[in-house]
Amino acid sequence: MIQLNLRILVFLVILTVAGVLVNGFLLGRPWSTVLIMCVAFAKYLLVAFYFMELRKAHNSWKFVTVVLGGLIVLVVILVVAGG
């Protein structure tokens, strides 16, 4: 279990660095927000399912977490793309 948590933590750090690099290299480009939000959504899911142990929860909680997070990401992308 400790090994899995360490792997998830390292992957979260890699995703954070990827988000910073995308922001640095693609700043102002139309797809930079989409990429950054996708990376943030992946990090959100990893934290929720592994560190908050949502993977052991009832399926309805898993569904609500994924759908709500996806809707938030979609709204932010649409607001930024439209503005």
C-alpha angles and dihedrals in degrees: 000000000000090000092053092049090050091050091050090048092051090048090051090053090049090050090049091052089047090053091050092049092048089050092048099046102033101036110150096013117123097242097046092087092049092051094045092048091049090052090047091050091051090051091048091053093047093051093044097046101037110026097032089039094230089151087076093050128097116286092247091062090050091050093048092048094051095042095045092047091047092050092050091050091047093050093049091049092049093047093049094043092048095048 
